Amino acid sequence: MNLNPELSEGIEEMMNNMTPEQQEECISTINLMEWLDNSTSNFMAVECIKDSLEECGFKNLKPEEKWDLKAGGKYYTIRNNTAIFAFIIGTGNPADTGFHIISSHSDSPGFKLKPNPEIYGDGGVVSLNVEKYGGGIMYTWFDRPLSIAARLMIKTDNPMHPEVKLIDLVRPIAVIPHLAIHFNRGVNEGNPLSVQKDMKPVIGYFTPEQYEEYKKKGGVIKSLIAEEAGVSPEDILGMEAVLYPVQSARLAGVNEEYIMSPRLDDLSMAFASLQALIDASDIPSVSTRVMAVFDNEETGSGTRQGAAAPTLRNILERIVVSQENGKGDKTEAFFRALEHSFMISADDAHAWHPNYNDKYDPTNHPVIGGGPVVKINANCKYMTDARGEAIFKALCEKGGVKCQYFVNHGDVAGGSTLGNILTSQLDIAGVDMGCGIWAMHSACETGGITDYLNTVKVFDEFYSM
């Protein structure tokens, strides 16, 4: 059964022959693939999540306005177009019932266009000057059709408030061509890459006259983006543009057990938390349920929309204050709420690779298809401790889901993730987990579809409490 959205015309007929549980898993799979395909950048991912929340009745809260929050109310708020926080107010006072939080991130490694990106070369070929974002596997970007998504700041009468527009060119307009093996016979023995030299995308060729005309309008790329946005190039005051692979999410493997897609890390976890929050949107709970999707995790989280900023803390404080209604000390109430809270830091994990067994811990290496992964590190690179491990394992058992462990090989240093970064802002208990995937930070990553579906089940249990 191929569940790619492009081939989904027969899905309804197939679903008629499924059990209710199989139908639910089929819908979740289709949702994931559509979300991944539409989320071509961090800002497009947040737009996609926003649209899904609004379809389920969540109300947008502007940071600069007063929040009137009611028990059972469904709300979301956005920061910088690249981070989104959604929550359902519990029926209990947060000071006594706390928060159930799932955090993830919207960004993935890739390439951003520099200002004035175009380089005019021999034969009229135009290539682009780019900057690497995050720690990607660069050679996986060669010889792929690439497009551009961008956030634009459009001139208005008020310089302090430019209009924001998001655009996605969708169609392939660029390629980073690899050098032929005939010019580098040792390419398969190791191939050090320079971002500045080797990773310039090529967008086409233009006569000198054509290129001069484009230069008058700000260049080829700016002209294309302005046309897509329906504005004049000179009205674009600021722009953040990213390259992305034009590739749809696919199921693969003999039994279609794998899902292959760009940006699985960490959008698969963001969408698992979104699916679970939507599932819980009409289920009352005494606890306030929170979905936090941050940006810039791949570059250290040190932005106002990143996990190192007090953004989530501020949101939680506003929720507590709104529910206290003058009953007592609001600071004390917030501290009490944190003591009753728990956070699942959801960021994908490294699955055991059959070709590189020596890179993994001999007794704690998760496999694709083996269930969600608890991440543990003796040097506190993850927030997991014994209590966090126990709570997550109990949630898995309640949902009928097996879980696994990831611990670094003793001679390999691991990276950190959202969990321990957030604990610099919040005195909160939690666990770091994710789904095991291959080729993390590749232009196309591979995970297990049942791992995603089982993670949604665990998140459902968490949000239903």
Secondary structure, DSSP 8 states (H G I E B T S, - for coil): ----GGG-TTHHHHHTTS-HHHHHHHHHHHHHHHHHHH--SHHHHHHHHHHHHHHTT-EE--TTS-----TT-EEEEEETTTEEEEEE--SS-HHHH-EEEEEEE---SEEEEEEEEEEE-GGGEEEEEEEEESS--GGGGTT--EEEEEEEEE--S-TTS-EEEEEE--S--BB-----GGG-TTGGG-----HHHH---EEEE--HHHHHHHHHTT-HHHHHHHHHHTS-GGGEEEEEEEEEE----EEESTTS-EEEETTHHHHHHHHHHHHHHHHTTTS--SSEEEEEEES-GGGTS-STTSTTSSHHHHHHHHHHHHHHTTSS-HHHHHHHHHHT-EEEEE--EE---TT-GGGS-SS----TTS--EEEE-TTSSS---HHHHHHHHHHHHHTT---EEEE--TTS-----HHHHHTTT---EEEEEE-EEESTTSSSEEEEHHHHHHHHHHHHHHHT-
